[in-house]
Amino acid sequence: MMDVLQGIGYGIVAFAVLVVVGLVVLDKLGTAVGGTANTTAVYLAGQLGSSGLSGWIPAVIAVAIGALFLSYFMGKRR
């Protein structure tokens, strides 16, 4: 069970690193190009940030841990 939790943790950390790198790249690209590209970069940063894709991380964690506990207790019954 701990191996699965460790895998979930590694996945979450990798996802967070990808989001941060993506935000930095979008920010630098928008600043370098300017104008409409900057507006698009700000919009995409919002979609990747806490109001978008990254906002689902706590829900994914809760569902994954809940499923692990349910499978652990169901496995003990049998």
C-alpha positions in Angstrom: 0.0 0.0 0.0 2.9 2.4 0.8 4.3 1.7 -2.7 1.2 2.9 -4.3 1.1 6.0 -2.1 4.7 6.7 -3.0 3.9 6.4 -6.7 1.0 8.8 -6.3 3.3 11.2 -4.5 5.9 11.1 -7.2 3.3 11.6 -9.8 2.0 14.7 -8.0 5.4 16.2 -7.6 6.2 15.6 -11.3 2.9 17.2 -12.3 3.7 20.2 -10.1 7.2 20.6 -11.7 5.7 20.4 -15.2 3.1 23.1 -14.3 5.7 25.4 -12.9 8.1 24.9 -15.9 5.1 25.5 -18.2 4.2 28.7 -16.4 7.7 30.0 -16.6 8.1 29.2 -20.3 4.7 30.8 -21.1 5.6 33.9 -19.1 9.0 34.3 -20.8 7.5 33.7 -24.3 4.7 36.2 -23.7 7.1 38.8 -22.6 9.5 38.2 -25.5 6.8 38.3 -28.1 4.4 40.9 -26.6 0.9 42.0 -27.5 -1.6 39.3 -28.3 0.8 36.5 -27.4 1.2 38.0 -23.9 -2.6 38.0 -23.4 -2.8 34.4 -24.6 0.1 33.4 -22.2 -1.7 35.0 -19.3 -4.9 33.1 -20.1 -3.0 29.8 -20.5 -1.2 30.4 -17.2 -4.6 30.9 -15.5 -5.8 27.6 -17.0 -2.7 25.8 -15.7 -2.7 27.5 -12.4 -4.9 27.1 -9.3 -8.0 28.1 -11.1 -7.6 25.5 -13.8 -5.9 22.2 -14.1 -3.8 22.4 -10.9 -6.9 23.0 -8.9 -7.9 19.4 -9.4 -4.9 18.0 -7.5 -6.5 17.9 -4.0 -9.5 16.1 -5.4 -7.3 13.6 -7.2 -5.3 13.0 -4.0 -8.5 12.4 -2.0 -10.0 10.0 -4.5 -6.8 8.1 -4.8 -6.3 7.7 -1.0 -9.9 6.8 -0.6 -9.7 4.1 -3.2 -6.6 2.7 -1.6 -8.2 2.4 1.8 -11.4 0.9 0.3 -9.4 -1.7 -1.6 -7.3 -2.5 1.5 -10.3 -3.1 3.7 -12.2 -5.0 1.0 -9.1 -7.2 0.5 -9.0 -8.0 4.2 -12.6 -9.4 4.1 -11.8 -12.0 1.6 
